[in-house]
Amino acid sequence: TEHNLMDALTNTDAVIIVTAHKEFHDLDPIFLKTNMRTPILVDSRGIVDQYAAKRAGLIFRGLGRGKI
């Protein structure tokens, strides 16, 4: 469930998205920045809004997107 996903992401050093499941489309960048120990997000599926992630203060890398 979404609640369990958010619990799993709390106090993590990095999140690496390797599948395009719906719950990953709905990740809140501000939640990640606030609750992660080190706010690193790697998106290998191109499902995260890279600009929203950067605005939230995440260290963001997306495969095939170049630098932003």
VMD Tcl script that builds the backbone (N, CA, C; Angstrom):
set m [mol new atoms 204]
animate dup $m
set s [atomselect $m all]
$s set {name element resname resid chain x y z} {
  {N N THR 1 A 0.838 -1.193 0.000}
  {CA C THR 1 A 0.000 0.000 0.000}
  {C C THR 1 A 0.872 1.242 0.000}
  {N N GLU 2 A 0.273 2.367 -0.296}
  {CA C GLU 2 A 1.021 3.621 -0.325}
  {C C GLU 2 A 1.630 3.923 1.035}
  {N N HIS 3 A 0.883 3.667 2.097}
  {CA C HIS 3 A 1.397 3.918 3.442}
  {C C HIS 3 A 2.677 3.119 3.675}
  {N N ASN 4 A 2.693 1.876 3.289}
  {CA C ASN 4 A 3.887 1.057 3.458}
  {C C ASN 4 A 5.044 1.549 2.605}
  {N N LEU 5 A 4.748 2.033 1.401}
  {CA C LEU 5 A 5.794 2.577 0.540}
  {C C LEU 5 A 6.428 3.797 1.204}
  {N N MET 6 A 5.611 4.688 1.743}
  {CA C MET 6 A 6.147 5.882 2.391}
  {C C MET 6 A 6.971 5.505 3.619}
  {N N ASP 7 A 6.519 4.521 4.371}
  {CA C ASP 7 A 7.310 4.043 5.507}
  {C C ASP 7 A 8.649 3.499 5.032}
  {N N ALA 8 A 8.633 2.770 3.928}
  {CA C ALA 8 A 9.865 2.168 3.404}
  {C C ALA 8 A 10.852 3.225 2.920}
  {N N LEU 9 A 10.358 4.363 2.454}
  {CA C LEU 9 A 11.233 5.405 1.917}
  {C C LEU 9 A 11.784 6.337 2.995}
  {N N THR 10 A 11.190 6.330 4.169}
  {CA C THR 10 A 11.627 7.209 5.251}
  {C C THR 10 A 13.001 6.779 5.759}
  {N N ASN 11 A 13.882 7.765 5.957}
  {CA C ASN 11 A 15.250 7.578 6.455}
  {C C ASN 11 A 16.149 6.787 5.511}
  {N N THR 12 A 15.853 6.825 4.218}
  {CA C THR 12 A 16.716 6.156 3.242}
  {C C THR 12 A 17.793 7.113 2.753}
  {N N ASP 13 A 18.846 6.552 2.195}
  {CA C ASP 13 A 19.914 7.362 1.615}
  {C C ASP 13 A 19.688 7.633 0.139}
  {N N ALA 14 A 18.949 6.757 -0.535}
  {CA C ALA 14 A 18.668 6.945 -1.960}
  {C C ALA 14 A 17.444 6.133 -2.345}
  {N N VAL 15 A 16.745 6.637 -3.353}
  {CA C VAL 15 A 15.640 5.906 -3.960}
  {C C VAL 15 A 15.996 5.738 -5.430}
  {N N ILE 16 A 15.945 4.507 -5.900}
  {CA C ILE 16 A 16.213 4.212 -7.305}
  {C C ILE 16 A 14.953 3.580 -7.883}
  {N N ILE 17 A 14.355 4.259 -8.839}
  {CA C ILE 17 A 13.129 3.758 -9.459}
  {C C ILE 17 A 13.515 2.941 -10.687}
  {N N VAL 18 A 13.145 1.663 -10.676}
  {CA C VAL 18 A 13.482 0.783 -11.798}
  {C C VAL 18 A 12.240 0.165 -12.437}
  {N N THR 19 A 11.075 0.525 -11.955}
  {CA C THR 19 A 9.822 0.034 -12.528}
  {C C THR 19 A 8.813 1.177 -12.523}
  {N N ALA 20 A 7.889 1.150 -13.462}
  {CA C ALA 20 A 6.962 2.270 -13.627}
  {C C ALA 20 A 5.603 2.005 -12.984}
  {N N HIS 21 A 5.589 1.349 -11.838}
  {CA C HIS 21 A 4.326 1.116 -11.139}
  {C C HIS 21 A 3.688 2.446 -10.740}
  {N N LYS 22 A 2.353 2.463 -10.682}
  {CA C LYS 22 A 1.614 3.697 -10.402}
  {C C LYS 22 A 2.060 4.380 -9.116}
  {N N GLU 23 A 2.329 3.617 -8.077}
  {CA C GLU 23 A 2.695 4.248 -6.809}
  {C C GLU 23 A 3.982 5.066 -6.917}
  {N N PHE 24 A 4.839 4.748 -7.868}
  {CA C PHE 24 A 6.055 5.535 -8.054}
  {C C PHE 24 A 5.771 6.821 -8.828}
  {N N HIS 25 A 4.754 6.806 -9.692}
  {CA C HIS 25 A 4.346 8.024 -10.404}
  {C C HIS 25 A 3.860 9.074 -9.414}
  {N N ASP 26 A 3.289 8.620 -8.317}
  {CA C ASP 26 A 2.663 9.514 -7.344}
  {C C ASP 26 A 3.591 9.950 -6.210}
  {N N LEU 27 A 4.874 9.642 -6.304}
  {CA C LEU 27 A 5.803 10.042 -5.239}
  {C C LEU 27 A 5.832 11.561 -5.107}
  {N N ASP 28 A 5.795 12.032 -3.904}
  {CA C ASP 28 A 5.828 13.464 -3.620}
  {C C ASP 28 A 7.272 13.873 -3.344}
  {N N PRO 29 A 7.876 14.682 -4.230}
  {CA C PRO 29 A 9.268 15.079 -4.029}
  {C C PRO 29 A 9.511 15.784 -2.695}
  {N N ILE 30 A 8.551 16.562 -2.230}
  {CA C ILE 30 A 8.726 17.265 -0.955}
  {C C ILE 30 A 8.738 16.264 0.199}
  {N N PHE 31 A 7.874 15.238 0.142}
  {CA C PHE 31 A 7.908 14.183 1.150}
  {C C PHE 31 A 9.284 13.522 1.167}
  {N N LEU 32 A 9.806 13.211 -0.007}
  {CA C LEU 32 A 11.117 12.555 -0.074}
  {C C LEU 32 A 12.193 13.442 0.537}
  {N N LYS 33 A 12.228 14.705 0.149}
  {CA C LYS 33 A 13.245 15.633 0.666}
  {C C LYS 33 A 13.154 15.746 2.183}
  {N N THR 34 A 11.952 15.798 2.701}
  {CA C THR 34 A 11.734 15.973 4.132}
  {C C THR 34 A 12.055 14.721 4.935}
  {N N ASN 35 A 11.813 13.548 4.367}
  {CA C ASN 35 A 11.883 12.311 5.141}
  {C C ASN 35 A 13.074 11.412 4.842}
  {N N MET 36 A 13.820 11.709 3.784}
  {CA C MET 36 A 14.992 10.881 3.478}
  {C C MET 36 A 16.201 11.377 4.261}
  {N N ARG 37 A 17.077 10.475 4.616}
  {CA C ARG 37 A 18.321 10.844 5.287}
  {C C ARG 37 A 19.223 11.601 4.304}
  {N N THR 38 A 19.368 11.080 3.106}
  {CA C THR 38 A 20.106 11.732 2.027}
  {C C THR 38 A 19.159 11.769 0.829}
  {N N PRO 39 A 18.747 12.944 0.372}
  {CA C PRO 39 A 17.686 13.019 -0.632}
  {C C PRO 39 A 18.173 12.783 -2.069}
  {N N ILE 40 A 18.533 11.546 -2.370}
  {CA C ILE 40 A 18.992 11.184 -3.710}
  {C C ILE 40 A 17.894 10.370 -4.388}
  {N N LEU 41 A 17.516 10.787 -5.587}
  {CA C LEU 41 A 16.495 10.082 -6.357}
  {C C LEU 41 A 17.036 9.797 -7.751}
  {N N VAL 42 A 17.045 8.525 -8.135}
  {CA C VAL 42 A 17.461 8.103 -9.469}
  {C C VAL 42 A 16.239 7.497 -10.146}
  {N N ASP 43 A 15.881 8.049 -11.300}
  {CA C ASP 43 A 14.698 7.593 -12.033}
  {C C ASP 43 A 15.137 6.965 -13.353}
  {N N SER 44 A 15.073 5.644 -13.434}
  {CA C SER 44 A 15.483 4.965 -14.664}
  {C C SER 44 A 14.317 4.763 -15.634}
  {N N ARG 45 A 13.117 5.176 -15.246}
  {CA C ARG 45 A 11.929 4.965 -16.080}
  {C C ARG 45 A 11.349 6.250 -16.663}
  {N N GLY 46 A 11.842 7.401 -16.240}
  {CA C GLY 46 A 11.341 8.665 -16.772}
  {C C GLY 46 A 9.941 9.019 -16.294}
  {N N ILE 47 A 9.613 8.644 -15.059}
  {CA C ILE 47 A 8.254 8.891 -14.557}
  {C C ILE 47 A 8.176 10.052 -13.568}
  {N N VAL 48 A 9.309 10.529 -13.114}
  {CA C VAL 48 A 9.340 11.612 -12.125}
  {C C VAL 48 A 9.528 12.943 -12.850}
  {N N ASP 49 A 8.798 13.953 -12.435}
  {CA C ASP 49 A 8.988 15.300 -12.970}
  {C C ASP 49 A 10.326 15.812 -12.446}
  {N N GLN 50 A 11.310 15.845 -13.340}
  {CA C GLN 50 A 12.668 16.198 -12.915}
  {C C GLN 50 A 12.757 17.613 -12.360}
  {N N TYR 51 A 11.964 18.530 -12.878}
  {CA C TYR 51 A 12.010 19.906 -12.397}
  {C C TYR 51 A 11.390 20.029 -11.005}
  {N N ALA 52 A 10.318 19.295 -10.755}
  {CA C ALA 52 A 9.711 19.283 -9.416}
  {C C ALA 52 A 10.677 18.675 -8.410}
  {N N ALA 53 A 11.389 17.629 -8.813}
  {CA C ALA 53 A 12.366 16.991 -7.925}
  {C C ALA 53 A 13.477 17.972 -7.567}
  {N N LYS 54 A 13.980 18.693 -8.553}
  {CA C LYS 54 A 15.045 19.668 -8.291}
  {C C LYS 54 A 14.532 20.824 -7.432}
  {N N ARG 55 A 13.328 21.312 -7.716}
  {CA C ARG 55 A 12.752 22.404 -6.909}
  {C C ARG 55 A 12.584 21.985 -5.460}
  {N N ALA 56 A 12.275 20.715 -5.231}
  {CA C ALA 56 A 12.098 20.211 -3.866}
  {C C ALA 56 A 13.429 20.044 -3.144}
  {N N GLY 57 A 14.541 20.127 -3.886}
  {CA C GLY 57 A 15.851 20.007 -3.257}
  {C C GLY 57 A 16.450 18.617 -3.311}
  {N N LEU 58 A 15.873 17.744 -4.138}
  {CA C LEU 58 A 16.430 16.398 -4.273}
  {C C LEU 58 A 17.664 16.415 -5.165}
  {N N ILE 59 A 18.586 15.533 -4.886}
  {CA C ILE 59 A 19.686 15.258 -5.804}
  {C C ILE 59 A 19.095 14.274 -6.804}
  {N N PHE 60 A 18.849 14.728 -8.028}
  {CA C PHE 60 A 18.087 13.938 -8.999}
  {C C PHE 60 A 18.948 13.549 -10.184}
  {N N ARG 61 A 18.812 12.291 -10.585}
  {CA C ARG 61 A 19.420 11.803 -11.815}
  {C C ARG 61 A 18.368 10.983 -12.540}
  {N N GLY 62 A 18.241 11.219 -13.830}
  {CA C GLY 62 A 17.313 10.448 -14.647}
  {C C GLY 62 A 18.051 9.886 -15.845}
  {N N LEU 63 A 17.883 8.632 -16.105}
  {CA C LEU 63 A 18.557 8.009 -17.235}
  {C C LEU 63 A 17.999 8.550 -18.546}
  {N N GLY 64 A 18.894 8.931 -19.452}
  {CA C GLY 64 A 18.496 9.407 -20.764}
  {C C GLY 64 A 17.951 10.815 -20.803}
  {N N ARG 65 A 18.142 11.595 -19.754}
  {CA C ARG 65 A 17.575 12.946 -19.701}
  {C C ARG 65 A 18.618 14.044 -19.821}
  {N N GLY 66 A 19.865 13.723 -19.662}
  {CA C GLY 66 A 20.880 14.765 -19.665}
  {C C GLY 66 A 20.874 15.525 -18.352}
  {N N LYS 67 A 21.613 16.620 -18.323}
  {CA C LYS 67 A 21.698 17.421 -17.099}
  {C C LYS 67 A 20.617 18.482 -17.094}
  {N N ILE 68 A 20.113 18.769 -15.879}
  {CA C ILE 68 A 19.174 19.890 -15.740}
  {C C ILE 68 A 19.757 20.870 -14.749}
}
mol reanalyze $m
mol bondsrecalc $m
mol representation Tube
mol addrep $m
